[in-house]
Every structure is written in structure tokens, then in C-alpha cells.
Amino acid sequence: MSAASFINIRPSSPQDALAVRALYQRVAAESGGLARQADEVSEEYVRHFLSRSHTQGVGLVAEQDEQIVAEIHAYAAGLRIFAHVLGDLTVVVDASVQGLGLGRRLFEALLTEVRARFPQVRRVELLVRESNARAIILYEKLGFRPEGRFEGRVASEHGFEADIPMAWHVP
């Protein structure tokens, strides 16, 4: 049995804000771990997406030994013309549990929740850096499809790269 099997996935809540912020700051400190830098992970930012996920979408956390080691969320924009879409999808996995299939488990749980709780949702959207080949492969295996390129959208110490918009459509 893998170490990931001892990790519990549950719905996130506003009470998780401090632990989720600490997780995001740890992952953001790694090169390419997140779009935000560690000092850009504010309490307000975390409370905002936890709240939106709770009221207008899906938010999940993964716990190991009572510590949050991963988080995923997506939520609706709040406009009727986009009521069939969940976006602003972000997934964060602590380095200590990467490579154990936890990201896949989180995505599968999120998509299961979408199908069960949001019959109006027809698509789930995300953006991924073109250099993140491992993530792109995972997303494609989960049924996400590339829908173009935003050339030069991501600035890094190595120059500019494309963001790849991807979407999963309800089967």
C-alpha cells in the first residue's frame, strides 16, 4: 500500500485558511511550484478562494497525520452566462507527497464532486505553463484537452513562456 493511500481527502472549509496558506507558501517557495510567489500568498487571497469554492464550487484538501499536504479548488465566476463553467482551478501538492498519485486522486475527487453536485456544469477550466510537461500529461490523462496558447503570458527568470488553457468537458 502506498503512502498516498494513508492520505485523507475531504472538503475544505474556511477554518483551513491558515494551514492552506502555509501549504501554498511552502509550494510557492519552490521554483515553478505556483504562479504566485510566497510573499504573494496573502491571507485575503486564501480566504477568498476557500470561500468561493465553498459557496460556488468545489474545494478539497488532503491531510496526512492531521497536516494539510495538498489542496485543489475550482469555482463558478458568478455570471449566468458562465454558470456551466468552473474555473480558477488550482492544485497544490507539498513536495513531501509529490509523485505518489495524490494530484490524480485530488482531480478525480474534484471531477466526481462536479458531476454529483453541479448538474449544470459542463466544463472545468485550468491554465498550465507550457514548461510543466508532467502536469500537462496528467491533465490529458484525466480528460482535459488543450484549447490554445497564450503566448508570452508567463514571465520567469528565463524569459517568457506560454500558458496553455485546458478544459475538461462532462462526458
C-alpha positions in Angstrom: 0.0 0.0 0.0 1.4 3.4 -1.0 1.9 6.3 1.3 -0.7 8.2 -0.6 -3.3 5.7 0.5 -2.9 7.0 4.0 -3.8 10.5 3.0 -7.4 11.5 3.6 -9.2 13.8 1.1 -12.0 15.9 2.5 -13.9 19.1 1.6 -12.0 22.2 2.5 -13.6 24.8 4.8 -12.9 28.4 5.8 -11.3 27.1 9.0 -8.5 25.6 6.9 -7.2 29.0 5.8 -4.1 29.2 8.0 -2.9 25.6 7.1 -3.7 26.1 3.4 -1.9 29.4 3.3 1.2 27.7 4.9 1.0 24.9 2.3 0.8 27.5 -0.6 3.7 29.4 0.8 5.8 26.3 1.0 5.0 25.3 -2.5 5.4 28.8 -3.9 8.9 28.9 -2.4 9.9 26.1 -4.9 10.9 27.2 -8.4 7.8 26.9 -10.6 5.7 25.5 -7.8 3.0 28.1 -8.2 2.3 31.2 -10.3 2.3 33.3 -7.0 5.5 33.9 -5.1 5.4 33.0 -1.4 5.0 36.7 -0.4 2.0 37.0 -2.7 0.1 34.3 -0.9 -1.9 36.5 1.4 -4.5 35.6 4.0 -7.1 37.5 2.0 -6.2 35.5 -1.2 -6.6 32.2 0.6 -9.8 33.1 2.4 -11.2 34.4 -0.9 -10.7 31.1 -2.9 -11.8 28.9 0.1 -15.0 30.9 0.4 -15.7 30.9 -3.3 -15.0 27.2 -3.5 -17.3 26.6 -0.6 -20.2 28.6 -1.9 -19.8 28.4 -5.7 -17.7 25.3 -6.5 -15.6 22.6 -5.1 -12.7 22.8 -2.7 -10.8 19.8 -1.3 -7.8 19.3 1.0 -5.7 16.2 1.6 -4.4 15.5 5.1 -1.6 13.3 6.3 -1.0 13.0 10.0 -3.5 15.8 10.6 -1.5 18.2 8.3 -2.8 19.6 5.1 -0.4 18.4 2.4 -2.5 19.3 -0.8 -5.4 21.4 -1.9 -7.5 21.7 -5.1 -10.3 24.1 -5.9 -12.5 25.4 -8.8 -15.5 27.6 -8.7 -18.0 29.5 -10.8 -17.4 33.0 -12.0 -20.8 34.1 -10.7 -22.2 35.3 -14.1 -25.2 33.4 -15.6 -23.5 33.1 -19.0 -20.8 31.1 -17.3 -23.0 29.1 -15.0 -21.9 25.9 -16.8 -18.2 26.5 -16.1 -16.0 26.0 -13.1 -12.6 27.8 -13.4 -9.8 29.4 -11.4 -8.7 25.8 -10.8 -5.6 25.5 -8.8 -4.0 22.4 -7.4 -1.1 22.4 -4.9 0.8 19.4 -3.6 3.5 19.6 -1.0 6.9 18.3 -2.1 6.9 15.7 0.6 4.0 13.8 -1.1 4.6 14.5 -4.7 5.0 11.5 -7.0 2.5 9.4 -5.0 -0.5 9.9 -7.3 -2.1 12.4 -4.9 -2.6 15.0 -7.6 -4.6 12.5 -9.7 -6.6 11.5 -6.7 -7.5 15.1 -6.0 -8.5 15.8 -9.6 -10.6 12.6 -9.7 -12.3 13.6 -6.4 -13.0 17.1 -7.7 -14.5 15.9 -11.0 -16.6 13.4 -9.2 -17.9 16.2 -7.0 -18.6 18.3 -10.0 -20.7 15.5 -11.7 -22.6 14.8 -8.4 -23.3 18.3 -7.2 -23.3 20.5 -10.2 -25.5 19.1 -13.0 -25.4 22.5 -14.8 -21.6 22.4 -15.1 -20.4 21.2 -18.5 -16.8 22.2 -18.3 -13.9 22.7 -15.9 -11.1 25.0 -16.9 -7.4 25.4 -16.0 -4.2 27.1 -17.1 -0.8 25.4 -17.1 2.6 26.6 -18.1 3.9 25.1 -21.3 7.1 24.0 -19.4 5.1 21.9 -17.0 5.0 18.8 -19.2 4.4 16.4 -16.3 1.2 18.3 -15.4 0.0 18.5 -19.0 0.4 14.8 -19.4 -1.6 14.2 -16.2 -4.4 16.6 -17.2 -4.7 15.0 -20.6 -4.9 11.5 -18.9 -7.8 12.9 -16.8 -9.6 14.1 -19.9 -8.6 17.7 -20.1 -7.8 19.0 -23.6 -5.6 21.9 -24.7 -7.6 24.8 -26.2 -4.9 27.1 -27.5 -1.9 29.0 -26.2 -1.4 32.4 -24.5 2.0 33.2 -26.0 4.4 35.0 -23.7 1.9 35.2 -20.8 4.2 33.8 -18.1 7.3 35.8 -17.1 10.1 34.0 -15.4 13.8 34.4 -14.7 14.3 32.5 -18.0 12.2 34.8 -20.2 8.6 34.3 -21.3 6.6 31.2 -22.0 3.0 30.3 -23.0 0.1 29.5 -20.7 -1.9 26.6 -22.1 -5.7 26.8 -21.4 -7.2 23.3 -20.9 -10.7 22.2 -20.3 -12.5 19.0 -19.2 -16.0 18.5 -20.6 -18.6 16.5 -18.8 -18.8 13.1 -20.6 
